[in-house]
Amino acid sequence: MNIQIFGTKRCFATKKAERYFKERRIKYHFIDLAERGLSKGELQSVRSAVGLDSLIDSLARDYKKLNMDRIIGSSVREDILLNNPGLYITPIVRNGKLATVGYQPDIWKTWES
């Protein structure tokens, strides 16, 4: 298992995800979205696993400011996400080509087998 957790240090759900993997002694790599966002390849990998719309936090501070509710084209939305990591729902947890958004212990449990 090659687990990556994308989130922020201040996010409660991200802390819960880290605790989930620590308690099971599963090694993971934490990437702070406040310091470094997802790369284009990482975004495409996660998007193919969960869909672009499930990554976007419509309650984020910048959502309305960036007119995300009016933008229809997925390539434009993707570009905005790459430049504004505060729009992601966190945590984003990757395991190779598999990924989840938010706290999803039931899905992570299936990765352990």
C-alpha positions as CSV (number, residue, x, y, z in Angstrom):
1,M,0.0,0.0,0.0
2,N,1.3,3.4,-1.0
3,I,-0.9,5.9,0.9
4,Q,-0.8,9.6,0.3
5,I,-3.0,12.0,2.3
6,F,-3.5,15.5,0.8
7,G,-5.0,17.9,3.3
8,T,-4.1,20.8,5.6
9,K,-2.7,20.6,9.1
10,R,-5.7,22.5,10.5
11,C,-8.4,20.3,9.0
12,F,-10.2,18.0,11.5
13,A,-11.1,15.4,8.9
14,T,-7.5,15.2,7.7
15,K,-6.3,14.7,11.3
16,K,-8.8,11.9,11.6
17,A,-7.6,10.2,8.4
18,E,-4.0,10.4,9.7
19,R,-5.1,8.9,13.0
20,Y,-6.9,6.1,11.1
21,F,-3.7,5.0,9.3
22,K,-1.4,5.6,12.4
23,E,-3.6,3.3,14.5
24,R,-3.3,0.5,12.0
25,R,0.4,1.1,11.6
26,I,0.0,1.8,7.9
27,K,2.7,4.1,6.5
28,Y,1.5,7.2,4.7
29,H,2.9,10.3,3.2
30,F,1.2,13.6,4.2
31,I,1.1,16.5,1.6
32,D,0.0,19.8,3.0
33,L,-2.2,21.5,0.4
34,A,-1.4,24.9,2.0
35,E,2.3,24.5,1.0
36,R,2.0,22.4,-2.1
37,G,-1.1,21.7,-4.1
38,L,-1.8,18.6,-6.2
39,S,0.2,18.4,-9.4
40,K,-1.6,18.1,-12.7
41,G,-0.9,14.4,-12.9
42,E,-2.1,13.8,-9.3
43,L,-5.3,15.8,-10.0
44,Q,-6.0,13.7,-13.1
45,S,-5.4,10.5,-11.2
46,V,-7.8,11.5,-8.4
47,R,-10.3,12.9,-10.8
48,S,-10.5,9.6,-12.7
49,A,-11.1,7.8,-9.4
50,V,-13.7,10.1,-7.8
51,G,-14.8,12.7,-10.4
52,L,-13.9,16.3,-10.6
53,D,-17.1,17.7,-8.9
54,S,-16.6,15.5,-5.8
55,L,-13.3,17.3,-5.2
56,I,-14.7,20.8,-5.1
57,D,-15.8,22.3,-1.8
58,S,-18.8,24.6,-2.7
59,L,-18.6,26.0,0.8
60,A,-15.0,27.2,0.5
61,R,-14.3,30.9,0.9
62,D,-13.0,31.3,-2.6
63,Y,-15.7,29.2,-4.4
64,K,-18.1,32.1,-5.1
65,K,-15.2,34.7,-5.5
66,L,-13.8,32.6,-8.3
67,N,-17.2,32.1,-9.9
68,M,-16.9,28.3,-9.6
69,D,-20.7,28.0,-9.6
70,R,-20.9,29.5,-13.1
71,I,-18.0,27.7,-14.7
72,I,-19.1,24.7,-16.8
73,G,-16.0,23.5,-18.6
74,S,-14.0,20.9,-16.7
75,S,-10.7,22.0,-18.1
76,V,-11.2,25.5,-16.7
77,R,-12.4,24.1,-13.4
78,E,-9.3,21.9,-13.3
79,D,-7.0,24.9,-13.9
80,I,-8.7,26.9,-11.1
81,L,-8.3,23.9,-8.8
82,L,-4.6,23.6,-9.6
83,N,-4.0,27.2,-8.7
84,N,-6.4,27.3,-5.6
85,P,-5.9,24.3,-3.4
86,G,-8.2,25.8,-0.8
87,L,-11.1,24.7,-3.0
88,Y,-10.5,21.0,-2.4
89,I,-12.6,18.9,0.0
90,T,-10.1,17.3,2.3
91,P,-8.6,14.9,3.0
92,I,-7.9,13.4,-0.4
93,V,-6.4,10.0,0.2
94,R,-4.7,8.1,-2.7
95,N,-3.6,4.5,-2.9
96,G,-2.1,4.1,-6.3
97,K,-5.0,4.6,-8.8
98,L,-7.6,4.4,-6.0
99,A,-8.7,7.6,-4.2
100,T,-11.2,9.0,-1.8
101,V,-12.4,12.4,-0.8
102,G,-13.3,13.2,2.8
103,Y,-13.1,10.8,5.7
104,Q,-13.9,7.3,4.3
105,P,-12.7,4.6,6.7
106,D,-15.1,1.9,5.2
107,I,-13.3,2.3,1.8
108,W,-9.8,2.4,3.3
109,K,-10.6,-0.8,5.2
110,T,-11.0,-2.6,1.8
111,W,-7.6,-1.4,0.8
112,E,-6.0,-3.2,3.7
113,S,-6.8,-6.7,2.3
